[in-house]
């Protein structure tokens, strides 16, 4: 008896953040005009994707005390954009990144339930946290929240939102609610009836042990940076193993790394295109910025085509504001130096090699095979695709790769349900009155 291949989930990340988008490409368009959002969303729906994903930016990033002019200056609020997209799409899920540190449960639960109603059951919330006082200056509470508290607040935030969504019965009767916890004390009546999904889909993007545990306890999808096969399988096994303690089955949490892709008529052509794209993404100025983000010191006098600094990083530096410093800067610097020494790389070449997300590169048939292999071998349940062009970067993938995935039997040939939960194979949320 032949076993049916495991089905792949696909989502589209709207580009236009950091240096992922190649803004010098003449095909690049606005990251603010509604036509850009509409184009990518319609393309994703034509490709039968599960959902469309928007990131969040709560403050303009700064470099040396000035707004960083190599970054995107201006990002609209996600839920506003998705409410508009609900009117021009029919089946595509609509996922907003909204911070659990600088929002309140009642207000956000109401906005998400509204999107779920307007879209007939297609809303999702990517829960992110922040201990960044720089970003917090834009908000009344400032940066008061200790890093150790951000996940406890987020977990209670999600719990409170779900209590609010459950305060209306499935028959449409409102009931008073009350929640009194460490971070929130709210009571009253929720204004929005129970929405089509009951609970919008919850996405989580943390990778720390706390983040993994939070995802295992509360999320429906985890958005991860682990895109290589080996790292992906290790992450996949670790997170899935955490589910049992919460009474959950492995399929109740979908693991979807964010990945790039480059297509060509041949594998060789695609590799050549990918190299050129990375060179354009990591300009000489962006290479120095990436270096300063690790070293935490002014390195503007360094030649991007020269060697890495011999000096050590400055811990807790505030030179670069609004960007996350991933991991121990001393360990990152040591790893970069070792790589540069072993391969004879310059600063720019080192940044190109170390900062790119996992990319699938090749002809459409090669890329389809690579994606299918990842899912079949337990490295992922699917992928959140991050194109390098705004907004047409997904067009070739939908036209050329999706049909090959369908031919392999690993991706749907039609939507079989109307809600995002149905696309993901997740059960409708059970009312807990």
Residue, then its C-alpha position, 0 to 999 in steps of 0.5 A: x500500500x502506497x502512503x500519500x506524501x506529506x502535504x506542504x504548507x506555503x505562505x508569502x511574506x511581504x518583502x520590503x524590510x531590511x536589505x532583503x528587497x533589492x531596491x535598486x532593481x527597476x522592478x521594485x515598487x513601493x512598500x506602502x502603496x496598497x497596490x503592492x500589497x494587493x499584487x502579492x496577496x492576489x499572487x499568493x492566492x492564485x498559488x493556493x497559499x495558506x496565508x499572507x504574512x506581514x511583519x511589524x516595525x514599531x520604530x524607525x531604526x537608527x544608526x549612530x543616533x540618526x535614522x538609518x537611510x539604507x533601511x525602509x523608512x515607513x511601514x503601515x500598520x498590519x491589521x489595517x492593511x489586512x482588513x483592506x486585503x480581506x475585500x480583494x481576496x477570498x480564501x487566503x489567510x491574513x497574518x499580522x505581526x502584533x507585539x504583545x509587549x506594547x498592546x493590550x489584550x482587549x483592544x487587540x483581541x477585538x481587532x483580530x476578531x473583527x478581521x476574522x469576521x471581515x475575512x470569513x475566518x482567515x485571520x492570524x496573529x504572529x505574536x512577538x515580544x520586545x524588551x527593547x527600551x528604544x522601541x518602547x519610547x514610542x509607548x506610554x510604558x516605555x521600555x520597562x519590561x524586563x527581558x525575562x518577563x516578556x514571554x510570561x506577559x505574552x503567554x498571559x496575553x494569549x490566554x486573556x485574548x482567548x478568554x475574550x474570544x470565548x466570552x461569546x457562546x457559539x450561539x451568539x450570546x455575550x457573557x461577562x468576562x473577568x481575568x485577573x493575573x500577573x500582567x493583566x486585570x480586565x473585566x467587562x463584556x467583549x463587543x465582538x461575537x465569536x468569529x468564524x474560526x473561534x480563535x484566530x490562528x496564532x503564530x510565534x517566532x521566538x527561537x530561545x528555549x522560552x520561545x520554543x516552550x511558548x510555541x509548544x504551549x500556545x501557538x498553531x504555527x512557529x516561524x523559524x530561521x532554521x532553514x538548513x536541512x540539518x538545523x531544521x530537523x534538529x529544531x523540528x524534533x525539539x519543538x515537536x517533542x515539547x507538545x506532549x506535555x501540553x496534551x497536544x499532538x505533533x500535527x497541531x503545531x506547524x513549523x514553517x521556516x522563512x526562506x528565500x528562493x532564486x529561479x533560473x532556466x538552469x541550476x547554473x543560471x540560478x546560482x549566478x542570479x543568486x550570487x548577484x542578488x546577494x551582492x546587491x542585498x549586501x552593499x558595501x554600506x550594508x556590509x559595514x552596518x552588519x559588522x557594526x551590529x555585531x561589533x557594536x562600535x563605529x567601523x565606518x573607516x574599514x574597507x568593506x573589501x578588506x579584512x575583519x576587525x581584530x578588536x573585540x565587540x562592545x557588549x550592550x552597545x547602543x550604536x545600532x538601535x532597533x535591530x536585534x543582536x543575535x546571540x553572543x557578539x563575542x561568539x559571533x565575531x569569533x565564528x566570522x573571523x574563523x570563516x574569513x580566515x579559512x576561506x580568505x573572505x573580506x568583510x563584505x564576503x563574510x557578511x554575504x555568507x553569514x547573514x543570508x537566510x536559507x535559500x532554495x536555488x535552481x531551476x523550478x524542478x530543482x527547487x520543487x524537489x528541494x522543498x519536497x525533500x525538506x518536508x518529507x525528511x522532517x525539516x519543516x511542515x512548509x515554508x514562509x517564502x520571502x521574495x527579494x522583489x516588492x511586489x512581483x517577487x512571487x510571480x515566477x514561483x507561483x507560475x513555475x514551481x507550484x505546478x511541479x509541487x502539485x505534480x508531485x502530489x505534495x501541494x493542493x490543487x484547490x482550496x478545500x475549505x474556506x478558513x485558514x484553520x482548514x488550509x492548515x489542517x487544524x481543528x476548529x477551536x473548541x469553545x471553552x465557556 
